[in-house]
Amino acid sequence: MIVEYVRYRIMEAERRAEFERAYTVAAEQLDLAPQCVAYELCHGVEEPERYILRIEWTSVEEHEQAFRTGPHFPPFLAAVRPYIGDIEEMKHYERTAVASRAGGAE
């Protein structure tokens, strides 16, 4: 499994609510895509203009080739297209052995 992090900077407060609504729509496609294992969108507390989208993919290849050429990518992209220029980073990462045994808290 691979983890993708997408870091956004949305400066205007009114665009932030629109951004979250857009990702609510886009998330429907992630839920349908077999290549997507899990995802979450986090909003900055100290810096409210910052967002981090974390997506777990089955592999980089499955993300970049199967998802991006499959039926779920066009509606996903259509929902988030207005925010592509707000991306500061979009990278894949491999997990290491350093992790919480509890698996996270709600």
N, C-alpha and C positions, 0 to 999 in steps of 0.2 A: 504494500500500500504506500501511496505517496500523498503528501500533504501540500496543497497549494495555498499560498497566502497572497491575497490581493489587498494592497493598502490604498485607500482612497483618502483624498482631502477635499471635502465639500465645504467651501468657505461660507456660502450664503445660507443662513438658517432656514429660509423657506425651501431651499432645494433639498435640505436634509430630510424633511418629511416626504418629499416627492421621491427621493432616493430610496428610502425605506419601503415605500409603497411599490416602487419598481422592482425591488428585490423580492418582495412578497410574491409578485407575479412571476418573476424569473425562477424563484425557488420551486414553483410547481413543476417546472421542466427538470430541475435537478432531482426532484423526487421520482420522476418517471424514468430518468436515465440509469440504466444498469451499471454504468461506469462510476457513478457517484455513490460513495459509501455513506457519507455524512457531510453536513455543512453547518456553519453558524456565521452570523454577521454580528460583529461587536462594535459598539459605539464608544468613542473616547469620553472619559469622564473629565480628566484634567484639560483635554484639548477636544472640545465637542465637534470640531470640524473634521476629526479623524475617524475613520472606520477601518476595520480589518475584517475581510471575508476569509474564512478558513474552510477549505473544501478538501475532503478526503476522497481520493480517486483510487481505483483499482491499480492503475499504473500511469506513468506519463504517456505511454503510447496509447492506452485506452482513452485517456483524456483528449490528447491532441489529435488522434486519428479517428477513433470510433465516435466519441461524443461530438467533436467539431464537424464531422461529416454526416452525423446522424440526424434524425428528425427532431430532436429536442433542442439542438443548438440554435436554429433560426429564431424560434420564439423567445428563447433565453436572451439571445443577443439583441433582439428588437426591444426587449424590456429595459436592458441596461445600457443600450447604445448612447443615450444622452450623457452618460457619466464616464465614458471611456477616457476622455481628456482629463479626468480627475484622478486617474490611477497614478500612484507614485511608485509602486512596485507590484510585479506579478511574477512570482517564482514558485518553483516546486522544491520541496524539501523532503529528505528521508528522515524517518524517525531514528532516534538513537536509543540506547538501552536506559537512558535516564528518563524516568517517568514515574508519576504517582502510582502507587499500588491501588489506590482507591478509585482511580479512573475518573476523577473530577467530581465536583459538587454542583448541585443545582442552585 
